[in-house]
Amino acid sequence: MSATDWYAHKSLENGVFWIQERFYESGNRANIWLIRGSHQDVVIDTGLGLRSLPEYINSKGLLGDDSKRKNPLLAIGTHVHFDHSGGLHQFQQVGVHKAEVDALANGDNFETVTWLSDREIVENPTPGWRARQYRVKAVTPTHILQEGDVINLGDRQLTVLHMPGHSRGSICLHDKESKMLFSGDVVYDGSMIDWLPYSRISDYIRSCERLVEMVDKDEIDQVMPGHYNTFGSKRLHRLASNYIASTGACHRASTCVVKSIASLALRASNSRSAC
């Protein structure tokens, strides 16, 4: 299957493109965001990497006529989980938070929580493809990101916000001028996951408190999440507030059990994949 068949995109306002993997039918299918700037274009998250994302972007002309005058396309992972980081190896420039650099550079498929089934891929990307063969490929990041870093696109800037909880290196990217937040899996319009190997409820609470504060300060109008549909500041406030309110003793106890089971399953699954 060609890259042009595997992906599809929608053009949004302000030089933003929303890309998805058409034949990955799962709640884990991540949103891929392409943001155009006058000097630098950025891809936020890259999906599974089963087909060439750069090839798709170029074949569809999403970078415009002036792309040759810009810096090479920069791919940023909001975190290194497989559904977001699988295509990072396809890019010359790659950025992730410093807490997850080693996991990506070493191809650590435990920390990338690689968990893919044949039934989620409804059209094989290549003949004979099987999910058990899938691994996130190692890549050494060229950009090691941390809190407060500013990614300069020329006519717009994205500020790195370290928002751990879902994973230890989870980030959001904030376009302050347009009040747009690219949130990764820190928040999306669905159940927030805090039971993976490097998830931490106390960190997640602080990240959600920070999101609530940003909404209260009128710093966010629109959220471009890692999964599902976009939403506005009121919905963001409700989602973050609801998570904070839900994290009582019962939630913490049940999450601890689920986290242990998930860790064992991921260890076993990725040990088989390595054989």
C-alpha contacts under 8 A as a table, 3 or more apart, distances in Angstrom:
res1	aa1	res2	aa2	distance
1	M	5	D	6.51
1	M	6	W	6.79
1	M	124	N	7.50
1	M	125	P	5.12
1	M	126	T	6.05
2	S	5	D	5.31
2	S	6	W	6.31
2	S	51	R	7.11
2	S	125	P	7.80
3	A	6	W	4.99
3	A	7	Y	6.28
3	A	51	R	5.24
3	A	52	S	5.65
3	A	53	L	6.85
3	A	55	E	6.58
3	A	56	Y	5.39
4	T	7	Y	5.86
4	T	8	A	7.48
4	T	55	E	7.95
4	T	56	Y	5.39
4	T	59	S	7.44
4	T	60	K	7.93
5	D	8	A	7.46
5	D	22	R	7.92
6	W	21	E	5.86
6	W	22	R	5.70
6	W	23	F	6.55
6	W	51	R	6.80
6	W	125	P	7.41
7	Y	19	I	6.75
7	Y	20	Q	5.63
7	Y	21	E	4.62
7	Y	22	R	5.46
7	Y	53	L	7.92
7	Y	56	Y	7.19
8	A	19	I	5.70
8	A	20	Q	5.58
8	A	21	E	6.58
8	A	22	R	6.33
9	H	17	F	6.60
9	H	18	W	5.37
9	H	19	I	4.22
9	H	20	Q	6.32
10	K	17	F	5.73
10	K	18	W	5.13
10	K	19	I	6.54
11	S	15	G	7.69
11	S	16	V	6.37
11	S	17	F	4.62
11	S	18	W	6.39
12	L	15	G	6.85
12	L	16	V	5.28
12	L	17	F	5.62
12	L	18	W	7.10
13	E	16	V	6.02
15	G	35	I	5.88
15	G	36	R	5.28
15	G	37	G	7.63
16	V	33	W	6.93
16	V	34	L	5.69
16	V	35	I	4.68
16	V	36	R	6.52
17	F	33	W	5.77
17	F	34	L	4.98
17	F	35	I	6.51
17	F	62	L	7.98
18	W	31	N	6.88
18	W	32	I	5.97
18	W	33	W	5.02
18	W	34	L	6.60
19	I	31	N	6.32
19	I	32	I	4.89
19	I	33	W	6.13
19	I	34	L	7.52
20	Q	29	R	7.67
20	Q	30	A	7.12
20	Q	31	N	5.73
20	Q	32	I	6.05
20	Q	47	G	7.81
21	E	24	Y	5.69
21	E	29	R	7.24
21	E	47	G	7.26
22	R	25	E	7.42
23	F	120	E	7.99
23	F	121	I	5.74
23	F	122	V	5.39
23	F	123	E	5.73
24	Y	29	R	6.26
24	Y	120	E	5.67
24	Y	121	I	4.80
24	Y	122	V	6.52
25	E	29	R	6.73
25	E	120	E	5.17
25	E	121	I	6.35
25	E	122	V	6.88
26	S	29	R	5.39
26	S	120	E	5.74
27	G	227	H	7.61
28	N	83	D	6.46
28	N	227	H	7.31
29	R	47	G	7.27
29	R	83	D	6.42
29	R	227	H	6.72
30	A	45	D	7.72
30	A	47	G	5.84
30	A	83	D	5.90
30	A	84	H	6.09
30	A	226	G	5.47
30	A	227	H	5.07
30	A	228	Y	7.88
31	N	45	D	7.28
31	N	47	G	7.36
31	N	225	P	7.13
31	N	226	G	5.12
31	N	227	H	5.43
31	N	228	Y	7.33
32	I	43	V	7.07
32	I	44	I	5.94
32	I	45	D	5.24
32	I	46	T	5.71
32	I	47	G	6.64
32	I	84	H	7.99
32	I	226	G	7.55
33	W	43	V	5.59
33	W	44	I	5.00
33	W	45	D	6.80
34	L	41	D	7.36
34	L	42	V	5.80
34	L	43	V	4.45
34	L	44	I	6.34
35	I	41	D	5.75
35	I	42	V	5.23
35	I	43	V	6.35
35	I	44	I	7.96
36	R	40	Q	6.92
36	R	41	D	4.54
36	R	42	V	6.56
36	R	63	L	6.83
36	R	153	L	7.61
37	G	40	Q	5.10
37	G	41	D	5.18
37	G	42	V	7.87
37	G	153	L	4.71
37	G	154	G	5.86
37	G	155	D	5.92
37	G	156	R	6.46
38	S	41	D	7.72
38	S	70	K	7.61
38	S	153	L	6.22
38	S	154	G	5.04
38	S	155	D	5.57
39	H	69	R	7.65
39	H	70	K	4.98
39	H	71	N	6.53
39	H	153	L	5.40
39	H	154	G	4.89
39	H	155	D	7.61
40	Q	70	K	5.71
40	Q	71	N	5.52
40	Q	72	P	7.34
40	Q	73	L	6.80
40	Q	74	L	7.60
40	Q	152	N	7.21
40	Q	153	L	4.41
40	Q	154	G	6.54
41	D	63	L	7.49
41	D	70	K	7.81
41	D	71	N	7.72
41	D	72	P	7.73
41	D	73	L	5.37
41	D	74	L	6.45
41	D	153	L	6.41
42	V	73	L	5.83
42	V	74	L	4.82
42	V	75	A	5.82
42	V	76	I	7.23
42	V	153	L	7.87
43	V	46	T	7.20
43	V	73	L	7.29
43	V	74	L	6.16
43	V	75	A	4.64
43	V	76	I	6.12
44	I	75	A	5.97
44	I	76	I	4.94
44	I	77	G	6.00
44	I	78	T	6.93
44	I	182	F	8.00
45	D	75	A	6.88
45	D	76	I	5.87
45	D	77	G	4.72
45	D	78	T	6.29
45	D	84	H	4.91
45	D	85	S	6.21
45	D	88	L	7.74
45	D	184	G	7.92
46	T	49	G	6.67
46	T	53	L	7.26
46	T	75	A	7.44
46	T	77	G	7.30
46	T	83	D	7.78
46	T	84	H	5.35
46	T	85	S	5.69
46	T	86	G	6.41
46	T	87	G	4.85
46	T	88	L	6.06
47	G	82	F	7.50
47	G	83	D	4.99
47	G	84	H	4.60
47	G	85	S	6.14
47	G	86	G	5.64
47	G	87	G	5.86
48	L	82	F	6.37
48	L	83	D	5.14
48	L	84	H	6.59
48	L	85	S	6.73
48	L	86	G	4.13
48	L	87	G	5.67
48	L	136	V	7.81
49	G	52	S	6.54
49	G	53	L	7.09
49	G	85	S	7.76
49	G	86	G	4.62
49	G	87	G	3.63
49	G	88	L	7.39
49	G	90	Q	7.72
50	L	86	G	7.75
50	L	87	G	7.38
50	L	125	P	6.51
51	R	125	P	6.95
52	S	55	E	5.26
52	S	56	Y	6.48
52	S	87	G	7.61
52	S	90	Q	6.93
53	L	56	Y	5.08
53	L	57	I	6.22
53	L	87	G	7.10
53	L	90	Q	7.43
54	P	57	I	5.11
54	P	58	N	6.10
54	P	90	Q	7.11
54	P	91	F	7.28
55	E	58	N	5.24
55	E	59	S	5.93
56	Y	59	S	5.14
56	Y	60	K	6.11
57	I	60	K	5.43
57	I	61	G	6.28
57	I	62	L	5.47
57	I	63	L	7.09
58	N	61	G	5.06
58	N	62	L	6.36
58	N	63	L	6.86
59	S	62	L	7.90
61	G	64	G	5.57
61	G	65	D	7.73
63	L	66	D	7.43
63	L	67	S	5.59
64	G	67	S	5.94
65	D	68	K	7.67
66	D	69	R	5.65
66	D	70	K	7.15
67	S	70	K	5.40
68	K	71	N	7.85
72	P	92	Q	7.06
72	P	93	Q	6.95
73	L	91	F	7.37
73	L	92	Q	7.46
73	L	93	Q	6.68
74	L	91	F	7.25
74	L	92	Q	7.41
74	L	93	Q	4.86
74	L	94	V	5.90
74	L	95	G	7.40
75	A	88	L	6.51
75	A	91	F	6.52
75	A	93	Q	6.13
75	A	94	V	4.89
75	A	95	G	6.25
76	I	88	L	7.77
76	I	94	V	5.74
76	I	95	G	4.57
76	I	96	V	5.90
77	G	80	V	6.22
77	G	84	H	6.46
77	G	85	S	5.91
77	G	88	L	7.47
77	G	94	V	7.78
77	G	95	G	6.32
77	G	96	V	5.27
78	T	84	H	7.44
78	T	96	V	6.70
78	T	97	H	7.76
78	T	169	G	7.84
78	T	170	S	5.61
78	T	171	I	5.07
78	T	172	C	6.50
78	T	183	S	7.66
78	T	184	G	5.34
78	T	185	D	7.66
79	H	84	H	6.96
79	H	85	S	7.18
79	H	96	V	6.65
79	H	97	H	7.30
79	H	100	E	7.34
79	H	167	S	7.06
79	H	169	G	5.82
79	H	170	S	4.81
79	H	171	I	6.70
79	H	184	G	7.46
80	V	84	H	6.38
80	V	85	S	5.08
80	V	96	V	7.60
80	V	100	E	6.77
80	V	103	A	7.57
80	V	104	L	6.60
80	V	111	E	7.60
80	V	112	T	5.40
80	V	169	G	7.90
81	H	84	H	5.65
81	H	85	S	5.95
81	H	111	E	7.06
81	H	112	T	4.00
81	H	113	V	5.71
81	H	114	T	7.04
82	F	85	S	5.13
82	F	86	G	5.22
82	F	109	N	7.79
82	F	112	T	5.08
82	F	113	V	6.28
82	F	114	T	5.26
82	F	115	W	7.82
82	F	136	V	6.11
83	D	86	G	6.18
83	D	114	T	7.88
84	H	87	G	7.61
85	S	88	L	5.39
85	S	112	T	7.96
85	S	136	V	7.20
86	G	89	H	7.35
86	G	135	R	7.87
86	G	136	V	5.02
86	G	137	K	6.81
87	G	90	Q	5.67
87	G	91	F	7.87
87	G	136	V	7.99
88	L	91	F	5.89
88	L	94	V	6.51
88	L	139	V	7.23
89	H	92	Q	7.89
89	H	94	V	7.88
89	H	137	K	6.50
89	H	138	A	6.90
89	H	139	V	5.31
91	F	94	V	6.47
93	Q	141	P	7.20
93	Q	142	T	5.67
93	Q	143	H	7.25
94	V	140	T	7.72
94	V	141	P	4.88
94	V	142	T	5.31
94	V	143	H	5.95
95	G	141	P	5.44
95	G	142	T	6.12
95	G	143	H	4.33
95	G	144	I	5.74
95	G	145	L	6.46
96	V	100	E	6.74
96	V	101	V	6.38
96	V	141	P	6.77
96	V	143	H	6.76
96	V	144	I	5.75
96	V	145	L	5.65
96	V	169	G	7.75
97	H	100	E	5.76
97	H	101	V	6.53
97	H	144	I	5.77
97	H	145	L	4.40
97	H	146	Q	5.61
97	H	162	H	7.75
97	H	169	G	5.32
97	H	170	S	7.18
97	H	171	I	7.10
98	K	101	V	5.21
98	K	144	I	5.30
98	K	145	L	5.63
98	K	146	Q	6.23
98	K	169	G	6.99
99	A	102	D	7.60
99	A	168	R	6.40
99	A	169	G	4.98
100	E	103	A	5.33
100	E	104	L	6.50
100	E	168	R	7.28
100	E	169	G	5.43
101	V	104	L	5.40
101	V	105	A	6.07
101	V	140	T	7.48
101	V	141	P	6.72
101	V	144	I	7.14
102	D	105	A	5.00
102	D	106	N	5.82
103	A	106	N	5.34
103	A	107	G	5.95
103	A	108	D	4.92
103	A	109	N	7.88
103	A	111	E	6.36
103	A	112	T	7.33
104	L	107	G	5.13
104	L	108	D	6.43
104	L	112	T	7.86
104	L	137	K	7.91
104	L	138	A	5.55
104	L	139	V	5.97
104	L	140	T	6.82
104	L	141	P	7.73
105	A	108	D	7.89
105	A	138	A	5.02
105	A	139	V	4.83
105	A	140	T	4.54
105	A	141	P	7.04
106	N	138	A	5.52
106	N	139	V	7.51
107	G	136	V	6.19
107	G	137	K	5.58
107	G	138	A	4.06
107	G	139	V	7.32
108	D	111	E	5.66
108	D	112	T	6.33
108	D	136	V	7.89
108	D	138	A	7.79
109	N	112	T	4.78
109	N	113	V	5.91
109	N	114	T	5.54
109	N	135	R	6.74
109	N	136	V	6.41
109	N	270	N	6.52
110	F	113	V	5.01
110	F	114	T	6.62
110	F	266	L	6.14
110	F	267	R	6.36
110	F	270	N	6.67
111	E	114	T	7.91
111	E	197	P	7.02
111	E	198	Y	7.29
112	T	136	V	7.44
113	V	196	L	7.73
113	V	197	P	7.97
113	V	266	L	6.55
114	T	135	R	6.94
114	T	136	V	7.33
114	T	266	L	7.38
114	T	270	N	7.39
115	W	266	L	7.29
115	W	269	S	7.66
116	L	120	E	7.20
116	L	131	A	5.79
116	L	132	R	7.44
116	L	134	Y	7.58
117	S	120	E	5.61
117	S	121	I	7.31
117	S	131	A	5.30
117	S	132	R	7.31
118	D	121	I	5.56
118	D	122	V	7.73
118	D	130	R	6.21
118	D	131	A	5.14
118	D	132	R	7.96
119	R	122	V	6.31
121	I	124	N	6.42
124	N	127	P	6.48
124	N	128	G	7.40
124	N	129	W	5.95
125	P	129	W	6.87
126	T	129	W	5.56
129	W	133	Q	7.65
130	R	133	Q	5.72
130	R	134	Y	7.27
131	A	134	Y	5.27
132	R	273	S	5.92
133	Q	273	S	6.21
134	Y	273	S	7.61
135	R	273	S	7.76
141	P	144	I	6.51
145	L	149	D	6.58
145	L	160	V	7.34
146	Q	149	D	5.93
146	Q	160	V	6.65
146	Q	161	L	7.58
146	Q	162	H	6.61
147	E	160	V	5.49
147	E	161	L	5.13
147	E	162	H	5.08
148	G	159	T	6.03
148	G	160	V	5.28
148	G	161	L	6.19
149	D	159	T	5.78
149	D	160	V	5.22
150	V	157	Q	6.37
150	V	158	L	5.60
150	V	159	T	4.50
150	V	160	V	6.26
151	I	157	Q	5.61
151	I	158	L	5.06
151	I	159	T	6.32
151	I	160	V	7.73
152	N	155	D	7.85
152	N	156	R	6.48
152	N	157	Q	4.70
152	N	158	L	6.65
153	L	156	R	5.31
153	L	157	Q	5.68
153	L	158	L	7.76
154	G	157	Q	7.13
156	R	175	D	7.29
156	R	177	E	7.66
157	Q	175	D	6.02
157	Q	176	K	7.59
158	L	173	L	5.62
158	L	174	H	5.22
158	L	175	D	4.85
158	L	176	K	7.37
159	T	173	L	5.43
159	T	174	H	5.02
159	T	175	D	6.57
159	T	176	K	7.65
160	V	171	I	6.56
160	V	172	C	6.11
160	V	173	L	4.96
160	V	174	H	6.65
161	L	171	I	5.42
161	L	172	C	5.12
161	L	173	L	6.14
161	L	174	H	7.29
162	H	169	G	7.01
162	H	170	S	6.22
162	H	171	I	4.55
162	H	172	C	6.62
163	M	169	G	7.44
163	M	170	S	5.43
163	M	171	I	5.09
163	M	172	C	6.67
163	M	186	V	6.74
163	M	203	D	7.76
163	M	204	Y	7.42
163	M	207	S	5.11
164	P	167	S	5.60
164	P	168	R	4.84
164	P	169	G	5.79
164	P	170	S	5.00
164	P	171	I	7.05
164	P	186	V	7.60
164	P	199	S	7.79
164	P	200	R	7.65
164	P	203	D	5.63
164	P	204	Y	6.04
164	P	207	S	6.58
165	G	168	R	6.14
165	G	170	S	7.31
165	G	186	V	7.42
165	G	194	D	6.58
165	G	198	Y	7.94
165	G	199	S	5.10
165	G	200	R	4.76
165	G	201	I	5.91
165	G	202	S	7.21
165	G	203	D	4.66
165	G	204	Y	3.76
165	G	205	I	7.51
165	G	207	S	7.14
166	H	170	S	6.74
166	H	185	D	6.82
166	H	186	V	6.18
166	H	192	M	7.76
166	H	193	I	6.07
166	H	194	D	5.20
166	H	195	W	7.85
166	H	196	L	7.39
166	H	198	Y	7.42
166	H	199	S	4.77
166	H	200	R	6.79
166	H	204	Y	6.58
167	S	170	S	5.37
167	S	196	L	7.60
167	S	198	Y	5.23
167	S	199	S	4.75
167	S	200	R	7.35
168	R	198	Y	5.88
168	R	199	S	6.50
168	R	200	R	7.70
170	S	184	G	7.51
170	S	185	D	7.47
170	S	186	V	6.78
171	I	183	S	7.13
171	I	184	G	6.99
171	I	186	V	7.36
172	C	181	L	6.75
172	C	182	F	5.54
172	C	183	S	4.52
172	C	184	G	6.22
172	C	186	V	7.30
173	L	181	L	5.88
173	L	182	F	5.06
173	L	183	S	6.61
174	H	179	K	7.17
174	H	180	M	5.99
174	H	181	L	4.65
174	H	182	F	6.34
175	D	178	S	5.73
175	D	179	K	5.63
175	D	180	M	5.11
175	D	181	L	6.30
176	K	179	K	4.80
176	K	180	M	6.74
176	K	219	E	6.88
176	K	220	I	7.81
177	E	180	M	7.89
178	S	221	D	7.86
179	K	219	E	5.62
179	K	220	I	4.46
179	K	221	D	5.24
179	K	222	Q	6.64
180	M	220	I	5.84
180	M	221	D	6.07
180	M	222	Q	4.99
180	M	223	V	5.93
180	M	224	M	7.30
181	L	220	I	6.58
181	L	222	Q	6.32
181	L	223	V	4.83
181	L	224	M	5.98
181	L	225	P	7.94
182	F	223	V	6.02
182	F	224	M	4.71
182	F	225	P	5.80
182	F	226	G	7.66
183	S	186	V	5.70
183	S	187	V	6.03
183	S	188	Y	7.45
183	S	223	V	6.68
183	S	224	M	6.19
183	S	225	P	4.88
183	S	226	G	6.31
184	G	187	V	6.85
184	G	188	Y	7.70
184	G	224	M	7.88
184	G	225	P	5.28
184	G	226	G	4.02
184	G	227	H	7.59
185	D	188	Y	6.36
185	D	192	M	7.77
185	D	225	P	6.84
185	D	226	G	5.20
185	D	227	H	7.27
186	V	192	M	7.68
186	V	207	S	7.88
187	V	192	M	6.66
187	V	225	P	6.67
187	V	226	G	7.77
187	V	236	L	7.71
187	V	239	L	7.51
187	V	240	A	7.38
188	Y	191	S	7.85
188	Y	192	M	7.34
188	Y	225	P	5.20
188	Y	226	G	6.52
188	Y	227	H	6.10
188	Y	228	Y	6.98
188	Y	229	N	7.96
189	D	225	P	7.98
189	D	227	H	7.69
189	D	228	Y	6.65
189	D	229	N	7.16
189	D	231	F	7.76
189	D	239	L	7.33
190	G	228	Y	7.92
192	M	243	Y	7.62
193	I	196	L	7.24
194	D	199	S	5.13
194	D	200	R	6.34
194	D	201	I	6.21
194	D	204	Y	7.59
194	D	255	T	7.33
195	W	199	S	5.78
195	W	200	R	7.64
195	W	255	T	5.56
195	W	256	C	7.04
195	W	258	V	6.24
195	W	259	K	4.52
195	W	262	A	7.61
196	L	199	S	5.15
196	L	259	K	5.52
196	L	262	A	6.56
196	L	263	S	7.00
197	P	259	K	6.36
197	P	260	S	7.89
197	P	262	A	7.37
197	P	263	S	5.66
200	R	203	D	5.48
200	R	204	Y	6.25
201	I	204	Y	4.91
201	I	205	I	6.16
201	I	247	T	7.64
201	I	252	R	7.63
202	S	205	I	5.22
202	S	206	R	6.53
203	D	206	R	5.22
203	D	207	S	6.24
204	Y	207	S	5.03
204	Y	208	C	6.14
205	I	208	C	5.13
205	I	209	E	6.12
205	I	243	Y	7.48
205	I	244	I	5.58
206	R	209	E	5.00
206	R	210	R	6.21
207	S	210	R	5.06
207	S	211	L	6.38
208	C	211	L	4.96
208	C	212	V	6.25
208	C	240	A	4.94
208	C	241	S	7.05
208	C	243	Y	7.51
208	C	244	I	6.88
209	E	212	V	5.13
209	E	213	E	6.24
209	E	240	A	7.14
209	E	241	S	7.54
209	E	244	I	7.58
210	R	213	E	5.05
210	R	214	M	6.24
211	L	214	M	5.05
211	L	215	V	6.33
211	L	236	L	7.71
211	L	237	H	7.22
211	L	240	A	6.82
212	V	215	V	5.19
212	V	216	D	6.20
212	V	236	L	7.68
212	V	237	H	5.36
212	V	240	A	6.48
212	V	241	S	6.98
213	E	216	D	4.99
213	E	217	K	6.19
214	M	217	K	5.07
214	M	218	D	6.33
214	M	219	E	5.30
214	M	220	I	6.59
215	V	218	D	4.98
215	V	219	E	5.78
215	V	220	I	5.67
215	V	233	S	6.14
215	V	234	K	7.84
215	V	236	L	7.79
215	V	237	H	6.50
216	D	219	E	7.67
218	D	221	D	7.40
220	I	223	V	7.49
220	I	232	G	7.95
220	I	233	S	5.99
221	D	232	G	5.65
221	D	233	S	5.17
222	Q	230	T	7.22
222	Q	231	F	5.92
222	Q	232	G	4.52
222	Q	233	S	6.04
223	V	230	T	5.64
223	V	231	F	5.39
223	V	232	G	5.90
223	V	233	S	7.27
223	V	236	L	7.54
224	M	229	N	7.62
224	M	230	T	5.07
224	M	231	F	7.19
225	P	228	Y	7.02
225	P	229	N	7.12
225	P	230	T	6.19
231	F	235	R	6.43
231	F	236	L	7.26
232	G	235	R	5.61
232	G	236	L	6.33
233	S	236	L	4.90
233	S	237	H	6.11
234	K	237	H	5.14
234	K	238	R	6.34
235	R	238	R	5.07
235	R	239	L	6.12
236	L	239	L	5.17
236	L	240	A	6.11
237	H	240	A	5.40
237	H	241	S	5.95
238	R	241	S	5.12
238	R	242	N	5.87
239	L	242	N	5.20
239	L	243	Y	6.29
240	A	243	Y	5.25
240	A	244	I	6.42
241	S	244	I	5.20
241	S	245	A	6.24
242	N	245	A	5.08
242	N	246	S	6.13
243	Y	246	S	5.10
243	Y	247	T	6.60
244	I	247	T	5.76
245	A	248	G	7.35
246	S	251	H	6.93
247	T	250	C	7.74
247	T	251	H	5.41
247	T	252	R	6.36
248	G	251	H	5.42
248	G	252	R	6.29
249	A	252	R	5.13
249	A	253	A	6.14
250	C	253	A	5.18
250	C	254	S	6.17
251	H	254	S	5.32
251	H	255	T	5.92
252	R	255	T	5.12
252	R	256	C	6.17
253	A	256	C	5.23
253	A	257	V	6.67
254	S	257	V	5.25
254	S	258	V	6.31
255	T	258	V	5.07
255	T	259	K	5.88
256	C	259	K	5.13
256	C	260	S	6.33
257	V	260	S	5.28
257	V	261	I	6.45
258	V	261	I	5.14
258	V	262	A	6.02
259	K	262	A	5.06
259	K	263	S	6.04
260	S	263	S	5.20
260	S	264	L	6.33
261	I	264	L	5.22
261	I	265	A	6.19
262	A	265	A	5.09
262	A	266	L	6.07
263	S	266	L	5.17
263	S	267	R	6.13
264	L	267	R	5.14
264	L	268	A	6.22
265	A	268	A	5.18
265	A	269	S	6.00
266	L	269	S	5.05
266	L	270	N	5.98
267	R	270	N	5.48
267	R	271	S	6.04
268	A	271	S	5.17
268	A	272	R	6.37
269	S	272	R	5.32
269	S	273	S	6.33
270	N	273	S	4.85
270	N	274	A	6.16
271	S	274	A	5.24
271	S	275	C	6.65
272	R	275	C	5.30
